[in-house]
Amino acid sequence: MREPDRWTGGSRAADAALLLAVLVAGSASRHAVYNPVGIVILVLAVAGLGAAVWSGAGRRGPSRAGVLLALAGALVAQVLKPPYMNVDHRTWALRAGVYVAMAVTVLAVVPLLRRSPAVAAVAVGATGVAYGLVIAGGQPLIDVWPILQGATRGVVEGRNPYGMTFTGVPPGQVNDCFNYLPGTFLVPLPGRLLAGDVRYAEAAVLLAGVAALAWYAVRRRSGTATALAVLAGVLPGSLYDVQQAWNEAVVFGGLAAAAVLVAVRRPWWAAAALVVALATKQHVVLLLPLWALWPAFGPRRALAAAAGAGAVTLPWFLADPGRFWHCVVDFFVDLPAREDSLSVWQLLPGPLRAVTVLALVAAAYVLAVRGLPRTPGGLLLGCGLVLAAFALANKQSFLNQWLLAAQLVVAGLTLVAAASRPVREVSLPAAATPS
């Protein structure tokens, strides 16, 4: 048996989408590009991603040569910008975690040469080790981590996180408002209770999404898809995402698992996984129309997922509606734009800002609906495109938002590559050959 996606047999559009995803993750992970030049890079990357989708990136997986080039690019970015910034009390574990992630990136080349479930299992396990080492290697100097630590402790003590003031927040950062949806403190709760740190549970959800992709790739006997699944877990910025306690780790894990469950025809379980993502980050709701439009999932399950996320959120809203609304909605609406945002917002005249957000998201919807096949891989590609368009125009976009979009593109291409079944070469006996 042989795979149809040989070294030069993949889709050029898929190769382009993959390399653009690595470029987005690699450029956004470098703080040096928080300037107009960095924004130009992202504008061109998002435009290129849209063109790749329109040209058929979701219909045929990348070539092995394209995947090899993407792995090389990811490794270079990991070397140039390891997650050593914005962290206190650094230990040897931080550097060790970075080295393990680099080794995993190199190891991902092996499935391109020879399919091996054992190598896939080792790569996924080592990715988890890298996450754990990076978490143990230091404390992030960011408001998100102490707020999450305090919120999860507050839940255990019967307090409402939306009414709390948090200690340990660096000077000048937010300490009086929990500005995410309840999934952000409910999902990491086991990590806080069992290991004393919410980041372990967030990393576990991220790893579960990567493992689901790798499992499906191995199940489909696709070496290309296996390499892509591993890449999704070690994209440039992934370690920083885990280290800084950003909830995009949970969002990606939920969305990737949901798409794999759709691929194996477990759509109601997929709806449950989608609930996790919807109840964690506000703008994930932008993806709900795509899930409703994909026949294997459909509007009934999209509504059920929205209802599930609403059920998780409602008790916290009812506990203090005014405070909840202020932290979850008004905080972002009233938040002044930052000059270092990786978006075009601050470059546009005031009246055009909201219009540009709507126009870019609408254009991404049109490209996804008209340019992508109704497959699980096409669905994740569409999700990555929509979030990339939103991040490009949003008031405040940083590494975590851009990394999520890039991860979804790579995960989508993983499922696209896995959908190409190996070809069995069988010769019919002469007597059995139909006339």
Secondary structure as UniProt FT lines:
FT   TURN            7..8
FT   HELIX           12..28
FT   HELIX           31..33
FT   HELIX           36..54
FT   TURN            55..59
FT   HELIX           64..80
FT   STRAND          87..88
FT   HELIX           92..107
FT   TURN            108..109
FT   HELIX           110..113
FT   HELIX           117..136
FT   STRAND          139..140
FT   HELIX           144..156
FT   TURN            157..158
FT   HELIX           161..163
FT   TURN            171..172
FT   HELIX           183..186
FT   TURN            187..188
FT   HELIX           189..195
FT   HELIX           198..219
FT   TURN            220..221
FT   HELIX           223..234
FT   TURN            236..237
FT   HELIX           238..243
FT   TURN            244..245
FT   HELIX           248..263
FT   TURN            264..265
FT   HELIX           267..278
FT   TURN            279..280
FT   HELIX           282..287
FT   HELIX           288..293
FT   TURN            295..297
FT   HELIX           298..319
FT   HELIX           321..325
FT   HELIX           326..330
FT   HELIX           331..334
FT   TURN            339..340
FT   HELIX           345..347
FT   HELIX           350..371
FT   HELIX           376..393
FT   HELIX           399..418
FT   HELIX           430..432
//
